[in-house]
Amino acid sequence: MSERKDEQPQSSVEGVDMPYSADNRPQPPKSWLRRYGFSLIVLGLCIVMGYYIILQQNKSEADATMPAQGQGTDFTYADSDGNKVTLSDTNGKARLLYFFFASCPDVCPPTTALMSQVQDELKADGVFGKEVEFLSVTIDPDNDTPEILKEYADRFDADPSGWKFLRGDSQQGTADLARKYQIDAGKDNDGNFYHMNLIVLLDKKGQIRDWINIGPYTEQGEDNLKPADMAKKIKSLL
């Protein structure tokens, strides 16, 4: 006659079969956290490391394609509300610096309109005003009063949380500053203002990284660049 082996009794708690322990007490099922907690921690670390690697790759690409071209010259100008704004005060953010004048009849309006579209792209990404700032500096401070600068900003839906319209004390001083950024600006023999229509891109340390030509963005054609392309260029410096 074969011997019958004693089988360990089973208990059921909320529909889950649980074996008894050595002292005949039922053992509770393992919690969800105890089962998967370690795996979740490992997964989280992998995600963080992956994000860090991608971020470093983007920075390396930015350094390769847009190497630093020298330190931007600091300045102190007043915004349309009379508050003093300096370049160094905005360090820690990527910046677009644009020299313009409000009565400009040709290149300034489409350039400012493009910047407004780029602003919207950056706002959608949640970085405008927090990690990116625009600085538009008039080369005609005698005529571009704070009221005129406010009207100009409103015309292009500029968000003051991240876009400042600035004026200095003199036209010549502003022209000198523009030239330090390799932007030729001033008055011709007939008293008409002129300036190179380039946008200066500065990184978070105030280093010049690029001079953006708006032509590829505003010209008609299938291969023209989009505001999102400029936003991507800026974000590569964050």
N, CA, C and O of each residue as an XYZ file, in Angstrom:
952
protein
N       0.859     -1.187      0.000
C       0.000      0.000      0.000
C       0.893      1.234      0.000
O       1.823      1.356      0.798
N       0.586      2.135     -0.910
C       1.420      3.353     -0.984
C       1.040      4.302      0.126
O      -0.095      4.345      0.599
N       2.066      5.077      0.527
C       1.820      6.049      1.584
C       1.252      7.327      0.992
O       1.635      7.753     -0.098
N       0.358      7.913      1.714
C      -0.234      9.177      1.281
C       0.512     10.334      1.935
O       0.652     10.415      3.156
N       0.985     11.224      1.066
C       1.715     12.382      1.590
C       0.736     13.455      2.016
O      -0.262     13.727      1.349
N       1.062     14.064      3.165
C       0.204     15.146      3.637
C       0.343     16.347      2.715
O       1.458     16.775      2.416
N      -0.754     16.881      2.275
C      -0.731     18.070      1.432
C      -0.919     19.290      2.318
O      -1.673     19.287      3.291
N      -0.177     20.356      1.924
C      -0.253     21.593      2.697
C      -1.612     22.233      2.475
O      -2.005     22.467      1.333
N      -2.323     22.514      3.533
C      -3.653     23.110      3.377
C      -3.554     24.474      2.721
O      -2.545     25.163      2.869
N      -4.593     24.871      1.996
C      -4.649     26.148      1.310
C      -5.720     27.008      1.967
O      -6.691     26.500      2.526
N      -5.529     28.266      1.890
C      -6.517     29.220      2.380
C      -6.819     30.202      1.273
O      -5.965     30.463      0.426
N      -8.001     30.743      1.265
C      -8.392     31.696      0.228
C      -8.769     33.020      0.873
O      -9.634     33.075      1.747
N      -8.109     34.089      0.430
C      -8.421     35.422      0.909
C      -8.785     36.274     -0.287
O      -7.953     36.524     -1.158
N     -10.016     36.714     -0.328
C     -10.504     37.530     -1.428
C     -10.252     36.853     -2.755
O      -9.852     37.497     -3.725
N     -10.485     35.551     -2.797
C     -10.373     34.834     -4.061
C      -8.968     34.447     -4.433
O      -8.772     33.886     -5.512
N      -7.947     34.719     -3.582
C      -6.555     34.392     -3.883
C      -6.113     33.249     -2.988
O      -6.159     33.382     -1.766
N      -5.686     32.130     -3.558
C      -5.207     30.992     -2.771
C      -3.888     31.329     -2.135
O      -2.972     31.802     -2.806
N      -3.779     31.088     -0.829
C      -2.556     31.385     -0.106
C      -2.142     30.158      0.692
O      -2.958     29.581      1.411
N      -0.880     29.754      0.571
C      -0.399     28.634      1.391
C      -0.229     29.072      2.831
O      -0.025     30.246      3.138
N      -0.324     28.061      3.714
C      -0.062     28.345      5.117
C       1.435     28.421      5.340
O       2.211     27.796      4.616
N       1.843     29.190      6.349
C       3.254     29.247      6.732
C       3.536     28.073      7.656
O       2.660     27.261      7.956
N       4.789     28.010      8.098
C       5.202     26.892      8.953
C       4.399     26.859     10.247
O       4.191     25.785     10.812
N       3.950     28.003     10.720
C       3.188     28.005     11.974
C       1.684     28.058     11.707
O       0.899     28.511     12.539
N       1.305     27.573     10.505
C      -0.099     27.431     10.141
C      -0.841     28.767      9.992
O      -2.069     28.795     10.075
N      -0.112     29.879      9.771
C      -0.781     31.154      9.532
C      -0.759     31.450      8.041
O       0.270     31.271      7.391
N      -1.875     31.900      7.494
C      -1.892     32.195      6.050
C      -1.000     33.387      5.726
O      -0.950     34.355      6.484
N      -0.297     33.314      4.597
C       0.592     34.392      4.175
C      -0.140     35.316      3.201
O      -0.752     34.842      2.244
N      -0.082     36.637      3.435
C      -0.745     37.578      2.513
C      -0.020     37.616      1.186
O       1.186     37.372      1.134
N      -0.741     37.920      0.100
C      -0.084     38.024     -1.195
C       0.862     39.220     -1.218
O       0.661     40.190     -0.487
N       1.901     39.149     -2.062
C       2.843     40.261     -2.173
C       2.135     41.470     -2.762
O       1.323     41.346     -3.679
N       2.457     42.649     -2.220
C       1.840     43.866     -2.732
C       2.385     44.169     -4.122
O       3.441     43.674     -4.517
N       1.634     44.997     -4.857
C       2.034     45.398     -6.219
C       3.377     46.105     -6.195
O       4.209     45.895     -7.077
N       3.592     46.951     -5.178
C       4.844     47.694     -5.077
C       6.021     46.766     -4.819
O       7.103     46.957     -5.374
N       5.800     45.726     -3.946
C       6.884     44.791     -3.646
C       7.229     43.952     -4.864
O       8.384     43.576     -5.061
N       6.225     43.662     -5.679
C       6.481     42.851     -6.867
C       7.234     43.621     -7.946
O       8.164     43.099     -8.561
N       6.821     44.874     -8.171
C       7.328     45.603     -9.329
C       8.138     46.854     -8.984
O       8.613     47.549     -9.883
N       8.297     47.142     -7.707
C       8.980     48.363     -7.305
C      10.387     48.483     -7.855
O      10.762     49.530     -8.384
N      11.176     47.410     -7.736
C      12.565     47.461     -8.202
C      12.623     47.691     -9.712
O      13.437     48.470    -10.208
N      11.736     46.991    -10.431
C      11.708     47.159    -11.890
C      11.359     48.583    -12.279
O      11.916     49.125    -13.233
N      10.438     49.192    -11.543
C      10.053     50.563    -11.836
C      11.193     51.531    -11.566
O      11.389     52.490    -12.312
N      11.947     51.280    -10.497
C      13.096     52.132    -10.189
C      14.127     52.048    -11.312
O      14.661     53.066    -11.755
N      14.400     50.827    -11.766
C      15.365     50.642    -12.853
C      14.884     51.346    -14.124
O      15.663     52.002    -14.817
N      13.574     51.197    -14.421
C      13.011     51.845    -15.601
C      13.132     53.360    -15.506
O      13.477     54.020    -16.486
N      12.850     53.911    -14.332
C      12.959     55.355    -14.137
C      14.375     55.856    -14.349
O      14.589     56.890    -14.981
N      15.356     55.109    -13.811
C      16.753     55.491    -13.990
C      17.144     55.451    -15.457
O      17.891     56.309    -15.928
N      16.640     54.454    -16.182
C      16.951     54.345    -17.618
C      16.393     55.543    -18.388
O      17.039     56.073    -19.291
N      15.176     55.958    -18.009
C      14.563     57.112    -18.682
C      15.366     58.377    -18.417
O      15.619     59.159    -19.333
N      15.766     58.579    -17.165
C      16.552     59.763    -16.807
C      17.890     59.757    -17.539
O      18.312     60.781    -18.075
N      18.554     58.613    -17.561
C      19.838     58.525    -18.237
C      19.680     58.749    -19.743
O      20.518     59.397    -20.371
N      18.603     58.209    -20.317
C      18.363     58.408    -21.741
C      18.140     59.868    -22.075
O      18.660     60.369    -23.071
N      17.357     60.561    -21.233
C      17.110     61.987    -21.445
C      18.410     62.771    -21.335
O      18.659     63.683    -22.124
N      19.242     62.416    -20.352
C      20.523     63.115    -20.162
C      21.436     62.910    -21.369
O      22.096     63.848    -21.817
N      21.474     61.689    -21.894
C      22.316     61.395    -23.056
C      21.849     62.188    -24.270
O      22.666     62.754    -24.997
N      20.523     62.231    -24.493
C      19.977     62.988    -25.620
C      20.287     64.470    -25.465
O      20.633     65.142    -26.436
N      20.161     64.983    -24.232
C      20.441     66.388    -23.971
C      21.889     66.715    -24.271
O      22.189     67.744    -24.877
N      22.799     65.828    -23.841
C      24.218     66.053    -24.112
C      24.528     65.967    -25.589
O      25.369     66.714    -26.089
N      23.863     65.067    -26.297
C      24.067     64.957    -27.744
C      23.616     66.234    -28.443
O      24.288     66.727    -29.348
N      22.469     66.767    -28.014
C      21.973     68.009    -28.612
C      22.932     69.159    -28.359
O      23.167     69.980    -29.245
N      23.494     69.223    -27.140
C      24.447     70.280    -26.826
C      25.712     70.120    -27.652
O      26.280     71.105    -28.123
N      26.155     68.878    -27.830
C      27.350     68.634    -28.628
C      27.122     69.049    -30.076
O      28.001     69.635    -30.708
N      25.929     68.741    -30.599
C      25.600     69.138    -31.964
C      25.560     70.652    -32.088
O      26.034     71.207    -33.080
N      24.993     71.331    -31.084
C      24.931     72.793    -31.108
C      26.335     73.378    -31.067
O      26.622     74.343    -31.775
N      27.226     72.800    -30.235
C      28.590     73.287    -30.155
C      29.327     73.089    -31.476
O      30.175     73.896    -31.854
N      28.987     71.996    -32.175
C      29.661     71.706    -33.440
C      29.149     72.602    -34.562
O      29.930     73.093    -35.378
N      27.836     72.814    -34.602
C      27.247     73.599    -35.695
C      27.204     75.089    -35.398
O      27.199     75.903    -36.321
N      27.172     75.458    -34.113
C      27.136     76.873    -33.733
C      28.173     77.147    -32.645
O      27.803     77.415    -31.501
N      29.450     77.085    -32.975
C      30.475     77.338    -31.952
C      30.391     78.776    -31.456
O      29.914     79.660    -32.168
N      30.851     79.002    -30.245
C      30.834     80.344    -29.666
C      31.684     81.284    -30.507
O      32.809     80.955    -30.884
N      31.127     82.469    -30.799
C      31.798     83.460    -31.644
C      32.297     84.653    -30.835
O      32.571     85.715    -31.393
N      32.411     84.480    -29.541
C      32.844     85.580    -28.693
C      31.741     85.983    -27.727
O      30.574     85.635    -27.904
N      32.139     86.721    -26.709
C      31.202     87.137    -25.680
C      30.421     88.358    -26.140
O      30.991     89.306    -26.680
N      29.113     88.326    -25.921
C      28.294     89.484    -26.256
C      28.594     90.652    -25.327
O      28.790     90.465    -24.126
N      28.629     91.851    -25.884
C      28.896     93.055    -25.097
C      27.705     93.387    -24.214
O      26.561     93.404    -24.669
N      27.987     93.648    -22.959
C      26.901     93.965    -22.032
C      26.366     95.371    -22.308
O      27.061     96.202    -22.893
N      25.155     95.626    -21.893
C      24.535     96.937    -22.067
C      23.476     97.108    -20.996
O      23.034     96.136    -20.384
N      23.075     98.339    -20.776
C      21.991     98.671    -19.868
C      21.059     99.635    -20.580
O      21.422    100.785    -20.829
N      19.861     99.173    -20.910
C      18.877     99.983    -21.600
C      17.553     99.920    -20.841
O      17.335     99.032    -20.017
N      16.676    100.877    -21.135
C      15.356    100.908    -20.506
C      14.328    100.228    -21.404
O      14.349    100.395    -22.623
N      13.427     99.460    -20.790
C      12.336     98.879    -21.579
C      11.196     99.891    -21.691
O      11.308    101.016    -21.205
N      10.118     99.494    -22.322
C       9.021    100.438    -22.573
C       8.293    100.858    -21.303
O       7.494    101.794    -21.330
N       8.561    100.176    -20.187
C       7.988    100.562    -18.897
C       8.968    101.356    -18.042
O       8.663    101.715    -16.905
N      10.150    101.627    -18.597
C      11.144    102.391    -17.861
C      12.053    101.558    -16.978
O      12.891    102.113    -16.267
N      11.910    100.242    -17.004
C      12.757     99.372    -16.192
C      14.098     99.149    -16.882
O      14.165     99.009    -18.103
N      15.164     99.117    -16.085
C      16.485     98.892    -16.633
C      16.681     97.404    -16.934
O      16.375     96.544    -16.108
N      17.189     97.125    -18.110
C      17.456     95.755    -18.538
C      18.901     95.682    -18.999
O      19.341     96.497    -19.810
N      19.638     94.708    -18.483
C      21.016     94.491    -18.921
C      21.124     93.103    -19.533
O      20.342     92.203    -19.225
N      22.104     92.953    -20.399
C      22.316     91.628    -20.988
C      22.695     90.624    -19.909
O      22.206     89.495    -19.911
N      23.559     91.028    -18.990
C      24.023     90.107    -17.955
C      22.889     89.668    -17.033
O      22.917     88.562    -16.493
N      21.889     90.537    -16.851
C      20.747     90.161    -16.004
C      19.934     89.032    -16.624
O      19.228     88.308    -15.921
N      20.034     88.885    -17.934
C      19.272     87.833    -18.613
C      20.117     86.586    -18.848
O      19.663     85.648    -19.504
N      21.345     86.562    -18.320
C      22.139     85.342    -18.433
C      21.411     84.183    -17.760
O      20.678     84.362    -16.787
N      21.634     82.996    -18.303
C      20.883     81.830    -17.852
C      19.763     81.484    -18.817
O      19.106     80.451    -18.684
N      19.552     82.378    -19.809
C      18.559     82.147    -20.845
C      19.224     82.266    -22.214
O      20.175     83.028    -22.385
N      18.722     81.513    -23.179
C      19.095     81.757    -24.566
C      18.349     83.012    -25.017
O      17.216     83.250    -24.598
N      18.995     83.822    -25.880
C      18.376     85.089    -26.260
C      18.488     85.364    -27.748
O      19.462     84.990    -28.400
N      17.461     86.030    -28.268
C      17.527     86.638    -29.588
C      17.672     88.140    -29.378
O      16.901     88.750    -28.637
N      18.667     88.729    -30.037
C      18.912     90.168    -29.953
C      18.730     90.750    -31.351
O      19.401     90.338    -32.297
N      17.813     91.714    -31.472
C      17.503     92.274    -32.795
C      17.532     93.798    -32.735
O      16.859     94.406    -31.903
N      18.318     94.412    -33.624
C      18.387     95.868    -33.743
C      17.416     96.308    -34.837
O      17.468     95.793    -35.954
N      16.531     97.255    -34.525
C      15.455     97.657    -35.429
C      15.113     99.117    -35.169
O      15.728     99.752    -34.313
N      14.147     99.654    -35.893
C      13.523    100.926    -35.516
C      12.071    100.888    -35.957
O      11.740    100.301    -36.987
N      11.209    101.514    -35.178
C       9.765    101.337    -35.336
C       9.231    101.885    -36.645
O       8.234    101.372    -37.153
N       9.868    102.929    -37.222
C       9.390    103.505    -38.478
C      10.025    102.842    -39.693
O       9.874    103.329    -40.814
N      10.737    101.731    -39.480
C      11.373    100.988    -40.573
C      10.308    100.588    -41.593
O       9.307     99.973    -41.226
N      10.510    100.930    -42.880
C       9.464    100.678    -43.863
C       9.533     99.313    -44.538
O       8.616     98.949    -45.274
N      10.604     98.547    -44.304
C      10.746     97.319    -45.090
C      11.046     96.079    -44.264
O      10.147     95.263    -44.057
N      12.293     95.900    -43.774
C      12.688     94.606    -43.220
C      12.261     94.376    -41.773
O      12.070     93.232    -41.360
N      12.112     95.444    -41.004
C      11.813     95.255    -39.567
C      10.450     94.622    -39.312
O      10.361     93.709    -38.491
N       9.380     95.066    -39.980
C       8.073     94.439    -39.706
C       8.027     92.939    -39.984
O       7.555     92.190    -39.129
N       8.503     92.455    -41.161
C       8.442     91.000    -41.360
C       9.359     90.232    -40.425
O       9.060     89.096    -40.054
N      10.478     90.845    -40.039
C      11.375     90.165    -39.101
C      10.729     90.047    -37.729
O      10.803     88.998    -37.089
N      10.097     91.121    -37.280
C       9.427     91.098    -35.980
C       8.234     90.149    -36.015
O       7.944     89.477    -35.026
N       7.544     90.092    -37.148
C       6.426     89.147    -37.290
C       6.924     87.710    -37.202
O       6.271     86.859    -36.599
N       8.080     87.442    -37.806
C       8.675     86.108    -37.718
C       9.041     85.782    -36.276
O       8.786     84.676    -35.800
N       9.634     86.739    -35.589
C       9.984     86.519    -34.188
C       8.737     86.234    -33.354
O       8.786     85.440    -32.414
N       7.625     86.877    -33.693
C       6.375     86.622    -32.977
C       5.914     85.178    -33.181
O       5.400     84.548    -32.257
N       6.099     84.664    -34.387
C       5.736     83.273    -34.657
C       6.660     82.316    -33.896
O       6.216     81.291    -33.379
N       7.944     82.664    -33.835
C       8.890     81.843    -33.070
C       8.526     81.881    -31.590
O       8.599     80.871    -30.891
N       8.133     83.066    -31.128
C       7.658     83.206    -29.740
C       6.542     82.200    -29.451
O       6.560     81.532    -28.418
N       5.574     82.093    -30.362
C       4.448     81.190    -30.146
C       4.911     79.735    -30.093
O       4.384     78.942    -29.312
N       5.889     79.384    -30.915
C       6.433     78.019    -30.886
C       7.074     77.733    -29.525
O       6.889     76.656    -28.957
N       7.817     78.693    -29.017
C       8.510     78.505    -27.740
C       7.529     78.508    -26.569
O       7.738     77.809    -25.577
N       6.461     79.295    -26.688
C       5.430     79.292    -25.643
C       4.730     77.937    -25.588
O       4.401     77.438    -24.512
N       4.511     77.356    -26.755
C       3.874     76.039    -26.789
C       4.752     74.986    -26.120
O       4.246     74.004    -25.578
N       6.062     75.191    -26.160
C       7.003     74.263    -25.522
C       7.249     74.602    -24.051
O       7.946     73.867    -23.351
N       6.678     75.714    -23.585
C       6.797     76.088    -22.179
C       8.140     76.679    -21.784
O       8.482     76.675    -20.602
N       8.925     77.196    -22.756
C      10.251     77.722    -22.418
C      10.355     79.233    -22.608
O      11.324     79.843    -22.156
N       9.375     79.842    -23.269
C       9.476     81.281    -23.527
C       9.317     82.053    -22.225
O       8.388     81.816    -21.453
N      10.238     82.977    -22.000
C      10.220     83.771    -20.772
C      10.921     83.096    -19.610
O      11.440     83.766    -18.718
N      10.938     81.761    -19.617
C      11.600     81.009    -18.549
C      13.039     80.669    -18.929
O      13.962     80.838    -18.132
N      13.213     80.192    -20.146
C      14.543     79.784    -20.597
C      14.998     80.517    -21.849
O      16.150     80.400    -22.265
N      14.085     81.272    -22.445
C      14.388     82.018    -23.668
C      13.830     83.426    -23.536
O      12.730     83.624    -23.021
N      14.606     84.411    -24.010
C      14.137     85.800    -23.969
C      14.516     86.493    -25.276
O      15.565     86.221    -25.860
N      13.637     87.399    -25.723
C      13.893     88.215    -26.908
C      14.180     89.647    -26.458
O      13.518     90.175    -25.565
N      15.182     90.267    -27.094
C      15.544     91.652    -26.807
C      15.583     92.410    -28.124
O      16.458     92.169    -28.955
N      14.633     93.330    -28.319
C      14.604     94.166    -29.523
C      15.061     95.567    -29.130
O      14.442     96.219    -28.289
N      16.153     96.022    -29.747
C      16.773     97.303    -29.387
C      16.604     98.286    -30.544
O      17.044     98.015    -31.661
N      15.969     99.421    -30.276
C      15.797    100.414    -31.321
C      17.094    101.182    -31.566
O      17.806    101.539    -30.628
N      17.386    101.428    -32.844
C      18.547    102.243    -33.198
C      18.133    103.709    -33.368
O      18.954    104.550    -33.735
N      16.858    104.010    -33.099
C      16.329    105.371    -33.200
C      15.659    105.764    -31.884
O      14.449    105.985    -31.845
N      16.444    105.852    -30.803
C      15.842    106.122    -29.488
C      15.235    107.519    -29.367
O      14.389    107.750    -28.503
N      15.656    108.453    -30.222
C      15.094    109.805    -30.137
C      13.630    109.819    -30.548
O      12.831    110.564    -29.981
N      13.281    109.009    -31.518
C      11.904    108.988    -32.013
C      11.080    107.827    -31.449
O       9.862    107.936    -31.306
N      11.741    106.733    -31.135
C      11.029    105.566    -30.598
C      10.860    105.724    -29.091
O      11.635    105.190    -28.299
N       9.838    106.464    -28.725
C       9.536    106.712    -27.316
C       8.976    105.435    -26.677
O       8.617    104.501    -27.396
N       8.895    105.376    -25.358
C       8.294    104.207    -24.713
C       6.886    103.911    -25.223
O       6.514    102.746    -25.363
N       6.101    104.952    -25.500
C       4.744    104.747    -25.990
C       4.758    104.100    -27.376
O       3.966    103.201    -27.657
N       5.657    104.561    -28.232
C       5.754    103.994    -29.578
C       6.226    102.550    -29.508
O       5.739    101.702    -30.256
N       7.167    102.263    -28.622
C       7.651    100.888    -28.477
C       6.539     99.969    -27.976
O       6.441     98.822    -28.413
N       5.712    100.457    -27.073
C       4.588     99.653    -26.593
C       3.610     99.352    -27.719
O       3.140     98.223    -27.859
N       3.305    100.370    -28.521
C       2.387    100.171    -29.645
C       2.973     99.178    -30.640
O       2.260     98.339    -31.191
N       4.269     99.282    -30.862
C       4.924     98.377    -31.808
C       4.883     96.945    -31.284
O       4.607     96.011    -32.037
N       5.154     96.778    -30.008
C       5.110     95.443    -29.398
C       3.705     94.853    -29.478
O       3.542     93.672    -29.785
N       2.694     95.672    -29.202
C       1.316     95.198    -29.262
C       0.923     94.794    -30.676
O       0.145     93.859    -30.867
N       1.459     95.495    -31.658
C       1.123     95.208    -33.050
C       1.522     93.783    -33.435
O       0.893     93.151    -34.284
N       2.578     93.297    -32.794
C       3.085     91.967    -33.134
C       2.839     90.947    -32.015
O       3.468     89.890    -31.981
N       1.921     91.275    -31.106
C       1.522     90.346    -30.037
C       2.717     89.865    -29.222
O       2.796     88.697    -28.844
N       3.632     90.769    -28.962
C       4.806     90.421    -28.163
C       4.399     90.188    -26.711
O       3.698     91.007    -26.117
N       4.838     89.081    -26.153
C       4.543     88.746    -24.759
C       5.622     89.380    -23.873
O       6.779     88.964    -23.937
N       5.271     90.375    -23.049
C       6.280     91.082    -22.243
C       6.983     90.207    -21.210
O       8.012     90.604    -20.663
N       6.435     89.015    -20.938
C       7.102     88.144    -19.973
C       8.432     87.617    -20.516
O       9.284     87.161    -19.753
N       8.600     87.683    -21.830
C       9.840     87.169    -22.409
C      10.355     87.967    -23.581
O      11.277     87.536    -24.273
N       9.760     89.147    -23.816
C      10.188     89.959    -24.970
C      10.226     91.411    -24.542
O       9.193     92.004    -24.232
N      11.425     91.984    -24.527
C      11.608     93.367    -24.116
C      11.983     94.232    -25.322
O      12.822     93.854    -26.140
N      11.341     95.401    -25.412
C      11.682     96.393    -26.426
C      12.444     97.512    -25.718
O      11.914     98.155    -24.811
N      13.678     97.738    -26.133
C      14.616     98.562    -25.371
C      15.063     99.796    -26.156
O      15.080     99.802    -27.387
N      15.422    100.831    -25.410
C      15.963    102.052    -26.013
C      17.077    102.584    -25.129
O      17.003    102.537    -23.902
N      18.120    103.095    -25.794
C      19.242    103.689    -25.087
C      19.113    105.202    -25.007
O      18.056    105.771    -25.280
N      20.213    105.839    -24.625
C      20.192    107.294    -24.457
C      20.527    108.038    -25.741
O      20.161    109.204    -25.888
N      21.217    107.386    -26.670
C      21.621    108.086    -27.884
C      21.657    107.144    -29.073
O      21.892    105.943    -28.941
N      21.415    107.731    -30.244
C      21.461    106.953    -31.479
C      22.869    106.452    -31.745
O      23.046    105.305    -32.157
N      23.871    107.284    -31.518
C      25.241    106.888    -31.794
C      25.697    105.776    -30.859
O      26.388    104.848    -31.279
N      25.313    105.871    -29.603
C      25.689    104.829    -28.647
C      25.106    103.482    -29.021
O      25.769    102.454    -28.883
N      23.856    103.483    -29.498
C      23.231    102.226    -29.901
C      23.880    101.689    -31.170
O      24.070    100.480    -31.301
N      24.222    102.571    -32.106
C      24.908    102.138    -33.325
C      26.271    101.524    -32.991
O      26.678    100.535    -33.601
N      26.961    102.109    -32.033
C      28.252    101.557    -31.610
C      28.081    100.172    -31.000
O      28.880     99.268    -31.246
N      27.027    100.018    -30.199
C      26.764     98.704    -29.603
C      26.467     97.686    -30.699
O      26.987     96.571    -30.664
N      25.637     98.058    -31.669
C      25.291     97.137    -32.748
C      26.544     96.667    -33.479
O      26.650     95.490    -33.823
N      27.479     97.557    -33.717
C      28.705     97.177    -34.425
C      29.545     96.201    -33.610
O      30.264     95.377    -34.174
N      29.456     96.293    -32.290
C      30.178     95.325    -31.453
C      29.585     93.923    -31.608
O      30.235     92.924    -31.299
N      28.352     93.866    -32.087
C      27.724     92.581    -32.408
C      27.826     92.274    -33.908
O      27.145     91.388    -34.426
N      28.698     93.034    -34.591
C      28.940     92.886    -36.025
C      27.691     93.186    -36.845
O      27.491     92.619    -37.919
N      26.857     94.077    -36.330
C      25.677     94.562    -37.045
C      25.920     96.025    -37.402
O      25.962     96.884    -36.522
N      26.079     96.302    -38.682
C      26.287     97.683    -39.110
C      24.965     98.432    -39.031
O      23.951     97.963    -39.547
N      24.972     99.588    -38.391
C      23.748    100.374    -38.211
C      24.129    101.840    -38.090
O      25.234    102.179    -37.667
N      23.199    102.698    -38.465
C      23.455    104.129    -38.365
C      22.546    104.932    -39.263
O      21.432    104.511    -39.574
N      23.038    106.121    -39.689
C      22.310    106.998    -40.593
C      23.152    107.249    -41.834
O      24.375    107.368    -41.758
N      22.478    107.328    -42.981
C      23.208    107.665    -44.198
C      23.308    109.183    -44.337
O      22.878    109.920    -43.450
N      23.871    109.643    -45.442
C      24.076    111.086    -45.640
C      22.783    111.868    -45.743
O      22.766    113.085    -45.554
N      21.696    111.167    -46.045
C      20.400    111.834    -46.136
C      19.616    111.777    -44.832
O      18.473    112.230    -44.764
N      20.238    111.218    -43.799
C      19.575    111.145    -42.506
C      18.648    109.959    -42.334
O      17.875    109.895    -41.378
N      18.731    109.011    -43.274
C      17.883    107.819    -43.190
C      18.591    106.723    -42.402
O      19.794    106.512    -42.558
N      17.833    106.026    -41.552
C      18.414    104.938    -40.775
C      18.615    103.704    -41.652
O      17.858    103.449    -42.588
N      19.642    102.961    -41.323
C      19.899    101.684    -41.990
C      20.477    100.718    -40.952
O      21.016    101.140    -39.929
N      20.355     99.417    -41.231
C      20.974     98.413    -40.370
C      20.997     97.082    -41.091
O      20.138     96.794    -41.924
N      21.983     96.278    -40.762
C      22.001     94.908    -41.271
C      20.866     94.150    -40.622
O      20.668     94.222    -39.409
N      20.118     93.420    -41.438
C      18.939     92.739    -40.894
C      19.271     91.305    -40.514
O      18.891     90.355    -41.198
N      19.986     91.175    -39.412
C      20.342     89.873    -38.857
C      19.902     89.827    -37.398
O      19.932     90.839    -36.698
N      19.495     88.645    -36.949
C      19.140     88.434    -35.544
C      20.305     87.727    -34.867
O      20.773     86.690    -35.338
N      20.763     88.288    -33.771
C      21.885     87.696    -33.035
C      21.345     86.653    -32.053
O      20.436     86.937    -31.273
N      21.906     85.463    -32.098
C      21.534     84.389    -31.170
C      22.628     84.243    -30.126
O      23.787     83.992    -30.456
N      22.250     84.402    -28.860
C      23.190     84.259    -27.750
C      22.785     83.092    -26.866
O      21.600     82.819    -26.676
N      23.789     82.409    -26.328
C      23.494     81.282    -25.443
C      23.295     81.769    -24.010
O      23.267     82.972    -23.753
N      23.159     80.835    -23.092
C      22.842     81.179    -21.708
C      23.986     81.905    -20.997
O      23.775     82.545    -19.967
N      25.189     81.804    -21.547
C      26.342     82.495    -20.962
C      26.595     83.850    -21.610
O      27.548     84.543    -21.254
N      25.749     84.226    -22.553
C      25.931     85.504    -23.230
C      26.915     85.442    -24.381
O      27.394     86.476    -24.845
N      27.229     84.219    -24.853
C      28.135     84.070    -25.975
C      27.352     84.098    -27.288
O      26.268     83.524    -27.386
N      27.904     84.761    -28.279
C      27.262     84.816    -29.591
C      27.426     83.455    -30.263
O      28.537     82.937    -30.380
N      26.310     82.890    -30.700
C      26.343     81.578    -31.350
C      26.004     81.643    -32.836
O      26.432     80.788    -33.611
N      25.235     82.655    -33.234
C      24.854     82.700    -34.644
C      24.285     84.072    -34.978
O      23.804     84.797    -34.106
N      24.351     84.413    -36.272
C      23.653     85.569    -36.829
C      22.620     84.993    -37.785
O      22.977     84.434    -38.823
N      21.360     85.122    -37.449
C      20.295     84.468    -38.211
C      19.810     85.383    -39.323
O      19.335     86.492    -39.076
N      19.939     84.899    -40.546
C      19.416     85.596    -41.716
C      17.964     85.169    -41.914
O      17.680     83.975    -42.008
N      17.050     86.125    -41.977
C      15.633     85.751    -42.054
C      15.203     85.397    -43.474
O      14.087     84.919    -43.677
N      16.070     85.625    -44.456
C      15.709     85.343    -45.833
C      15.139     83.948    -46.053
O      14.066     83.813    -46.642
N      15.835     82.902    -45.592
C      15.306     81.545    -45.784
C      13.966     81.291    -45.096
O      13.272     80.327    -45.419
N      13.602     82.158    -44.145
C      12.331     81.999    -43.437
C      11.184     82.751    -44.124
O      10.026     82.341    -44.038
N      11.512     83.836    -44.794
C      10.463     84.685    -45.350
C      10.303     84.539    -46.861
O       9.268     84.915    -47.411
N      11.306     84.002    -47.532
C      11.189     83.825    -48.973
C      10.189     82.728    -49.295
O      10.027     81.771    -48.537
N       9.529     82.878    -50.419
C       8.538     81.897    -50.842
C       9.236     80.688    -51.468
O      10.225     80.839    -52.186
N       8.726     79.512    -51.198
C       9.301     78.304    -51.777
C       9.038     77.098    -50.906
O       8.745     77.225    -49.717
N       9.142     75.934    -51.502
C       8.863     74.697    -50.778
C       9.925     74.396    -49.721
O       9.637     73.748    -48.715
N      11.142     74.865    -49.948
C      12.245     74.530    -49.052
C      12.526     75.617    -48.020
O      13.527     75.549    -47.306
N      11.650     76.622    -47.935
C      11.914     77.682    -46.973
C      11.780     77.161    -45.547
O      11.044     76.209    -45.286
N      12.494     77.792    -44.638
C      12.476     77.383    -43.237
C      11.215     77.900    -42.542
O      10.604     78.874    -42.981
N      10.844     77.237    -41.464
C       9.649     77.568    -40.704
C      10.036     78.170    -39.350
O      11.162     77.985    -38.887
N       9.106     78.890    -38.716
C       9.378     79.389    -37.363
C       9.805     78.275    -36.413
O      10.629     78.496    -35.526
N       9.246     77.074    -36.597
C       9.619     75.945    -35.740
C      11.092     75.598    -35.890
O      11.709     75.107    -34.945
N      11.669     75.846    -37.072
C      13.095     75.566    -37.274
C      13.957     76.517    -36.449
O      14.960     76.104    -35.868
N      13.566     77.782    -36.399
C      14.308     78.714    -35.575
C      14.140     78.394    -34.089
O      15.093     78.491    -33.315
N      12.933     78.017    -33.702
C      12.700     77.628    -32.313
C      13.584     76.442    -31.936
O      14.137     76.399    -30.837
N      13.714     75.491    -32.839
C      14.559     74.323    -32.581
C      16.009     74.729    -32.424
O      16.710     74.194    -31.565
N      16.470     75.665    -33.237
C      17.850     76.163    -33.134
C      18.091     76.790    -31.762
O      19.122     76.562    -31.130
N      17.112     77.587    -31.314
C      17.242     78.236    -30.011
C      17.261     77.187    -28.901
O      18.097     77.249    -27.999
N      16.350     76.232    -28.967
C      16.231     75.226    -27.905
C      17.466     74.323    -27.826
O      17.717     73.717    -26.785
N      18.235     74.227    -28.905
C      19.444     73.414    -28.853
C      20.488     73.993    -27.905
O      21.446     73.311    -27.540
N      20.304     75.252    -27.505
C      21.239     75.900    -26.581
C      20.793     75.820    -25.128
O      21.493     76.305    -24.239
N      19.648     75.220    -24.878
C      19.121     75.158    -23.495
C      19.753     73.998    -22.726
O      19.437     73.788    -21.555
